[in-house]
Amino acid sequence: MRPLFLRLLPLLFFFPLSSWAIAIDIPPGQWQCMAMDNLDSNYGGYGKSMNKARHAALIECRKRSKNRRSCKTAESFCEQGPLSLIERRCLVSDEFGRTWNTTGQDACRTAMYLCQQWQYLHGSTRSQCSVKHRIRNNDDN
């Protein structure tokens, strides 16, 4: 049996790279969390809070897993969905993979400002900020 860290390692790479894609599929006002068993099977759960979503994921894992006692979850395996259907979201990252995810009327402008401020405050002149993903409402065409 592999150590827990090695079983969770694929998720550590999957979630940061795809968190914006996952958030699109989460119902508005909900959280989605994942639970995992020692056979590397994943089970999802939804809830109005992170704790409720984690609990739902654990229940799903314990219902469907062949090894129910091995089910685990963590806050890092959770993602918050949009606050509403018309929410504007923007994800900005720097070349080192740090990300700023903002919502609202000026989501991209705000995320870009936060990224640039972080660069300035930490003395990083090399890292460039760029928009990685943008979700607009239908009125923004």
Backbone as CSV, one residue per row, in Angstrom:
resi,resn,N_x,N_y,N_z,CA_x,CA_y,CA_z,C_x,C_y,C_z
1,MET,0.844,-1.182,0.000,0.000,0.000,0.000,0.889,1.244,0.000
2,ARG,0.577,2.185,-0.881,1.350,3.412,-0.992,1.004,4.364,0.146
3,PRO,1.967,5.196,0.593,1.672,6.194,1.624,0.610,7.175,1.132
4,LEU,-0.120,7.761,2.085,-1.206,8.690,1.755,-0.708,9.822,0.870
5,PHE,0.486,10.356,1.145,1.015,11.467,0.357,1.129,11.096,-1.117
6,LEU,1.614,9.894,-1.404,1.759,9.480,-2.806,0.411,9.268,-3.478
7,ARG,-0.596,8.856,-2.710,-1.932,8.686,-3.286,-2.575,10.031,-3.584
8,LEU,-2.265,11.058,-2.769,-2.866,12.373,-2.946,-2.076,13.250,-3.908
9,LEU,-0.853,12.874,-4.220,0.005,13.664,-5.089,-0.631,14.019,-6.429
10,PRO,-1.306,13.097,-7.125,-1.937,13.484,-8.397,-2.963,14.601,-8.230
11,LEU,-3.679,14.608,-7.125,-4.672,15.660,-6.901,-4.015,17.010,-6.673
12,LEU,-2.820,17.027,-6.069,-2.128,18.286,-5.836,-1.762,18.973,-7.143
13,PHE,-1.532,18.192,-8.190,-1.243,18.771,-9.497,-2.523,19.053,-10.275
14,PHE,-3.529,18.204,-10.110,-4.774,18.350,-10.858,-5.549,19.586,-10.449
15,PHE,-5.755,19.799,-9.140,-6.618,20.887,-8.692,-6.088,22.274,-9.045
16,PRO,-4.809,22.611,-8.820,-4.379,23.961,-9.193,-4.479,24.233,-10.689
17,LEU,-4.233,23.227,-11.508,-4.266,23.428,-12.946,-5.678,23.527,-13.495
18,SER,-6.635,22.941,-12.799,-7.976,22.902,-13.355,-9.020,23.524,-12.455
19,SER,-8.616,24.285,-11.450,-9.604,24.800,-10.509,-10.611,25.718,-11.185
20,TRP,-10.202,26.487,-12.185,-11.177,27.357,-12.851,-12.182,26.533,-13.636
21,ALA,-11.754,25.421,-14.203,-12.678,24.589,-14.968,-13.666,23.882,-14.049
22,ILE,-13.211,23.471,-12.885,-14.099,22.806,-11.941,-15.140,23.778,-11.432
23,ALA,-14.735,25.008,-11.139,-15.658,25.984,-10.566,-16.824,26.279,-11.506
24,ILE,-16.630,26.163,-12.791,-17.696,26.437,-13.751,-18.837,25.444,-13.574
25,ASP,-18.537,24.193,-13.234,-19.539,23.151,-13.133,-20.212,23.080,-11.769
26,ILE,-19.741,23.818,-10.796,-20.322,23.802,-9.456,-21.553,24.704,-9.457
27,PRO,-22.661,24.222,-8.926,-23.872,25.054,-8.899,-23.643,26.359,-8.131
28,PRO,-24.279,27.428,-8.531,-24.124,28.708,-7.834,-24.464,28.584,-6.352
29,GLY,-23.649,29.209,-5.517,-23.869,29.203,-4.076,-23.482,27.912,-3.388
30,GLN,-22.798,27.009,-4.095,-22.435,25.703,-3.534,-20.926,25.527,-3.474
31,TRP,-20.507,24.579,-2.658,-19.128,24.112,-2.606,-19.097,22.695,-3.148
32,GLN,-17.963,22.318,-3.724,-17.738,20.935,-4.135,-16.451,20.467,-3.479
33,CYS,-16.496,19.300,-2.854,-15.303,18.703,-2.259,-15.143,17.280,-2.778
34,MET,-13.927,16.798,-2.734,-13.626,15.444,-3.175,-13.097,14.641,-1.993
35,ALA,-13.482,13.373,-1.937,-12.925,12.415,-0.993,-12.215,11.350,-1.815
36,MET,-11.244,10.703,-1.209,-10.444,9.717,-1.921,-10.229,8.506,-1.022
37,ASP,-10.240,7.318,-1.615,-9.932,6.117,-0.839,-8.527,5.623,-1.191
38,ASN,-8.101,4.557,-0.531,-6.740,4.067,-0.766,-6.579,3.344,-2.097
39,LEU,-7.656,3.215,-2.860,-7.590,2.636,-4.200,-7.522,3.727,-5.267
40,ASP,-7.328,4.982,-4.821,-7.227,6.163,-5.688,-8.528,6.478,-6.426
41,SER,-9.653,6.078,-5.873,-10.949,6.451,-6.438,-11.408,7.750,-5.792
42,ASN,-12.024,8.635,-6.591,-12.486,9.931,-6.098,-14.004,9.950,-6.012
43,TYR,-14.510,10.651,-4.999,-15.948,10.769,-4.773,-16.251,12.223,-4.439
44,GLY,-17.231,12.799,-5.137,-17.568,14.203,-4.943,-18.781,14.406,-4.068
45,GLY,-18.823,15.581,-3.445,-19.973,15.962,-2.643,-20.185,17.460,-2.735
46,TYR,-21.435,17.896,-2.645,-21.797,19.310,-2.715,-22.437,19.742,-1.409
47,GLY,-22.325,21.043,-1.111,-22.975,21.589,0.065,-22.940,23.100,0.044
48,LYS,-23.748,23.720,0.896,-23.789,25.181,0.967,-22.614,25.748,1.740
49,SER,-21.855,24.901,2.408,-20.624,25.316,3.082,-19.547,24.277,2.777
50,MET,-18.299,24.642,3.028,-17.207,23.706,2.774,-17.361,22.464,3.657
51,ASN,-17.715,22.658,4.931,-17.860,21.510,5.832,-18.957,20.559,5.373
52,LYS,-20.076,21.103,4.894,-21.169,20.247,4.409,-20.747,19.500,3.149
53,ALA,-20.001,20.150,2.271,-19.530,19.487,1.049,-18.508,18.403,1.380
54,ARG,-17.618,18.675,2.329,-16.639,17.652,2.749,-17.363,16.448,3.337
55,HIS,-18.357,16.724,4.174,-19.133,15.643,4.791,-19.859,14.828,3.718
56,ALA,-20.465,15.508,2.748,-21.173,14.817,1.663,-20.212,13.951,0.845
57,ALA,-18.996,14.457,0.593,-18.003,13.675,-0.153,-17.585,12.436,0.632
58,LEU,-17.396,12.582,1.936,-17.034,11.425,2.765,-18.154,10.390,2.794
59,ILE,-19.384,10.848,2.910,-20.521,9.916,2.905,-20.576,9.160,1.582
60,GLU,-20.396,9.886,0.472,-20.406,9.247,-0.849,-19.285,8.218,-0.961
61,CYS,-18.106,8.564,-0.486,-16.970,7.639,-0.518,-17.274,6.393,0.314
62,ARG,-17.811,6.613,1.500,-18.097,5.476,2.389,-19.228,4.602,1.860
63,LYS,-20.116,5.159,1.050,-21.188,4.363,0.441,-20.662,3.506,-0.710
64,ARG,-19.766,4.083,-1.532,-19.399,3.451,-2.794,-18.037,2.770,-2.799
65,SER,-17.168,3.116,-1.854,-15.808,2.578,-1.867,-15.770,1.116,-1.414
66,LYS,-14.833,0.372,-1.970,-14.621,-1.002,-1.537,-13.877,-1.045,-0.204
67,ASN,-13.179,0.031,0.111,-12.456,0.113,1.382,-12.908,1.383,2.110
68,ARG,-14.069,1.330,2.721,-14.730,2.488,3.312,-13.916,3.191,4.395
69,ARG,-13.138,2.432,5.130,-12.365,3.031,6.226,-11.200,3.883,5.738
70,SER,-10.853,3.766,4.482,-9.708,4.513,3.952,-10.096,5.887,3.394
71,CYS,-11.368,6.248,3.428,-11.827,7.513,2.842,-11.254,8.713,3.583
72,LYS,-10.719,9.656,2.820,-10.120,10.872,3.363,-10.536,12.057,2.504
73,THR,-10.587,13.235,3.130,-10.808,14.479,2.408,-10.024,15.577,3.115
74,ALA,-9.889,16.711,2.451,-9.168,17.845,3.033,-9.718,19.128,2.427
75,GLU,-9.498,20.239,3.101,-9.952,21.526,2.576,-9.344,21.821,1.212
76,SER,-8.142,21.344,0.983,-7.481,21.608,-0.300,-8.148,20.860,-1.453
77,PHE,-9.054,19.926,-1.166,-9.784,19.218,-2.210,-11.172,19.805,-2.403
78,CYS,-11.363,21.061,-2.010,-12.660,21.731,-2.114,-12.548,22.960,-3.011
79,GLU,-13.660,23.279,-3.656,-13.715,24.423,-4.562,-15.067,25.100,-4.398
80,GLN,-15.057,26.415,-4.308,-16.304,27.161,-4.186,-16.813,27.532,-5.567
81,GLY,-18.097,27.340,-5.781,-18.720,27.700,-7.043,-19.018,29.187,-7.087
82,PRO,-19.572,29.661,-8.189,-19.910,31.085,-8.308,-20.991,31.462,-7.309
83,LEU,-20.982,32.716,-6.890,-21.976,33.171,-5.935,-23.341,33.342,-6.589
84,SER,-23.357,33.601,-7.900,-24.618,33.732,-8.618,-24.404,33.337,-10.074
85,LEU,-25.492,33.208,-10.819,-25.381,32.833,-12.232,-24.789,33.941,-13.091
86,ILE,-24.899,35.195,-12.667,-24.415,36.303,-13.494,-23.058,36.827,-13.035
87,GLU,-22.407,36.100,-12.168,-21.134,36.553,-11.632,-20.049,36.586,-12.700
88,ARG,-19.261,37.616,-12.683,-18.089,37.713,-13.560,-16.874,37.275,-12.764
89,ARG,-16.073,36.408,-13.364,-14.887,35.884,-12.680,-13.678,36.037,-13.586
90,CYS,-12.514,36.166,-12.935,-11.275,36.266,-13.704,-10.149,35.637,-12.904
91,LEU,-9.292,34.897,-13.583,-8.134,34.268,-12.975,-6.882,34.832,-13.632
92,VAL,-5.999,35.409,-12.818,-4.727,35.956,-13.279,-3.630,35.172,-12.594
93,SER,-2.555,34.874,-13.308,-1.426,34.189,-12.681,-0.119,34.818,-13.133
94,ASP,0.914,34.554,-12.343,2.244,34.997,-12.741,3.005,33.790,-13.290
95,GLU,4.220,34.005,-13.733,4.965,32.916,-14.371,5.402,31.837,-13.395
96,PHE,5.263,32.078,-12.082,5.612,31.072,-11.080,4.393,30.273,-10.632
97,GLY,3.221,30.546,-11.232,2.027,29.787,-10.927,1.168,30.337,-9.803
98,ARG,1.568,31.447,-9.197,0.710,32.063,-8.180,-0.520,32.619,-8.888
99,THR,-1.697,32.450,-8.286,-2.923,32.875,-8.943,-3.737,33.826,-8.073
100,TRP,-4.499,34.667,-8.746,-5.434,35.594,-8.110,-6.761,35.413,-8.829
101,ASN,-7.780,34.973,-8.101,-9.100,34.701,-8.658,-10.065,35.718,-8.062
102,THR,-10.647,36.574,-8.884,-11.538,37.618,-8.386,-12.878,37.565,-9.103
103,THR,-13.856,38.207,-8.490,-15.195,38.270,-9.056,-15.690,39.709,-8.996
104,GLY,-16.700,40.007,-9.774,-17.314,41.321,-9.725,-17.234,42.061,-11.043
105,GLN,-17.675,43.298,-11.017,-17.763,44.134,-12.211,-16.414,44.259,-12.936
106,ASP,-15.350,44.533,-12.198,-14.017,44.707,-12.785,-13.094,43.568,-12.369
107,ALA,-13.553,42.331,-12.528,-12.827,41.171,-12.012,-11.401,41.079,-12.548
108,CYS,-11.207,41.227,-13.856,-9.863,41.087,-14.421,-8.957,42.247,-14.030
109,ARG,-9.495,43.428,-14.018,-8.708,44.582,-13.605,-8.258,44.425,-12.138
110,THR,-9.167,43.955,-11.290,-8.847,43.755,-9.877,-7.804,42.660,-9.693
111,ALA,-7.978,41.532,-10.375,-7.019,40.428,-10.260,-5.640,40.839,-10.769
112,MET,-5.606,41.567,-11.874,-4.325,42.034,-12.410,-3.642,42.985,-11.430
113,TYR,-4.422,43.891,-10.824,-3.874,44.825,-9.846,-3.301,44.069,-8.647
114,LEU,-4.033,43.071,-8.139,-3.550,42.299,-6.989,-2.252,41.569,-7.317
115,CYS,-2.184,40.987,-8.497,-0.968,40.296,-8.928,0.207,41.265,-9.011
116,GLN,-0.015,42.396,-9.644,1.065,43.384,-9.785,1.494,43.945,-8.436
117,GLN,0.535,44.173,-7.544,0.876,44.660,-6.193,1.705,43.628,-5.446
118,TRP,1.339,42.350,-5.577,2.102,41.296,-4.920,3.537,41.290,-5.442
119,GLN,3.675,41.419,-6.757,5.005,41.438,-7.366,5.818,42.610,-6.813
120,TYR,5.201,43.773,-6.751,5.885,44.976,-6.265,6.281,44.825,-4.800
121,LEU,5.348,44.377,-3.946,5.605,44.268,-2.510,6.650,43.215,-2.166
122,HIS,6.800,42.214,-3.031,7.782,41.156,-2.782,9.053,41.331,-3.616
123,GLY,9.193,42.478,-4.242,10.418,42.799,-4.965,10.660,41.943,-6.187
124,SER,9.626,41.349,-6.734,9.779,40.504,-7.906,9.575,41.346,-9.163
125,THR,10.640,41.598,-9.877,10.529,42.392,-11.097,10.472,41.506,-12.342
126,ARG,10.823,40.220,-12.200,10.864,39.319,-13.343,9.507,38.742,-13.718
127,SER,8.684,38.458,-12.711,7.445,37.723,-12.963,6.383,38.617,-13.594
128,GLN,5.818,38.143,-14.695,4.773,38.873,-15.401,3.400,38.315,-15.042
129,CYS,2.423,39.194,-14.893,1.042,38.798,-14.615,0.277,38.707,-15.927
130,SER,-0.585,37.708,-16.042,-1.392,37.589,-17.252,-2.736,36.930,-16.930
131,VAL,-3.753,37.288,-17.708,-5.089,36.728,-17.540,-5.070,35.303,-18.095
132,LYS,-5.504,34.357,-17.274,-5.535,32.954,-17.686,-6.936,32.489,-18.051
133,HIS,-7.949,33.063,-17.403,-9.324,32.637,-17.681,-10.278,33.745,-17.284
134,ARG,-11.315,33.913,-18.085,-12.316,34.943,-17.836,-13.692,34.360,-18.123
135,ILE,-14.622,34.606,-17.209,-16.019,34.207,-17.412,-16.840,35.482,-17.384
136,ARG,-17.597,35.698,-18.420,-18.450,36.879,-18.496,-19.905,36.464,-18.504
137,ASN,-20.782,37.403,-18.142,-22.199,37.111,-18.333,-22.570,37.426,-19.771
138,ASN,-23.737,36.985,-20.167,-24.165,37.138,-21.569,-24.325,38.572,-22.000
139,ASP,-24.477,39.530,-21.073,-24.652,40.924,-21.411,-23.349,41.586,-21.867
140,ASP,-22.205,40.909,-21.694,-20.907,41.527,-21.961,-20.419,41.339,-23.392
141,ASN,-21.188,40.837,-24.287,-20.733,40.545,-25.656,-20.158,41.735,-26.366
